[in-house]
Amino acid sequence: MASSTLALTLTATTTSSYSYLPKTKHTFSYPRINLFSSKHRAFSVSASASASSSPRSLQALIFDCDGVILESEHLHRQAYNDAFIHFNVRCPSSSSPGPLDWDVQFYDELQNLIGGGKPKMRWYFKEHGWPSSTLFETPPTNDEDRAKLIDTLQDWKTERYKEIIKSGTVKPRPGVLRLMDEARDAGKKLAVCSAATKSSVILCLENLIGIERFQGLDCFLAGDDVKEKKPDPSIYLTASKKLGISDKDCLVVEDSVIGLQAATQAGMSCVVTYTPSTADQDFKEAIALYPDLSNVRLKDLELLLQNAVAAK
């Protein structure tokens, strides 16, 4: 039986190395994750639909939110910095006379290493010293006060982020809505799995994909719904159970290596639609890479998944 083949070829730029010590006031010493390849090469992915005694098919399409449905990291960074200003957060190791400020280069690295807002702040304060603030005149020294600081900052940041989203200036990334509609029209199950706070993800989805699409999702999970954040696979394992779909019949759309690792550790195939802040990451485990979804059709993803499952 003849097979049909879809070939996708993507070429990335060449970089020699990457340092975890940014040229800023921050020092990065988080445990290493294999984020960046030492040398990018032409990356070719081919998908072929071939005869099989028991072929698998794409039954569920699962989207991450931040970075996939919208380019949002610069908005999150703005909201964090606004929270630091509002509460006059000052770390003892900072040489800056003003409140804590996460610059673009540092935040790109931070958000690509640690999923979820509270874990980001907790790691930073452990590394750079717990801060003084309007909440605590002297840096908190016990777990209860530190948790209160983190919770208050995150809650305020979330509300600030919602204000930015509701401003009407944020749009979904190219191709997302069309692909969602194609999948729904074809009878596929749709899910969104995000490590972000549930209330902020709901607001994003209602404003960007519309209330009707959001309410029509077969599964929606946020960081609040699982104990461990990405790259832990919990959120995707939970989605598979809620959807009632085998991991091999699910396809995940992610934008970062953290999300890619979460998907593959859950036994799912993953395509990556990268952003400027994640473009240089090592996505060798992805079955396809795209700059966005504007030219990606459901039939392309179906062929890719069939080929990926057959290869396993």
Helices and strands as residue ranges (DSSP letters): E 4-11, E 42-49, E 60-63, H 73-86, H 104-111, H 117-128, H 143-166, H 176-185, E 189-193, H 198-208, H 211-215, E 219-221, G 223-225, H 234-243, G 247-249, E 250-254, H 257-265, E 269-273, E 288-290, H 298-311
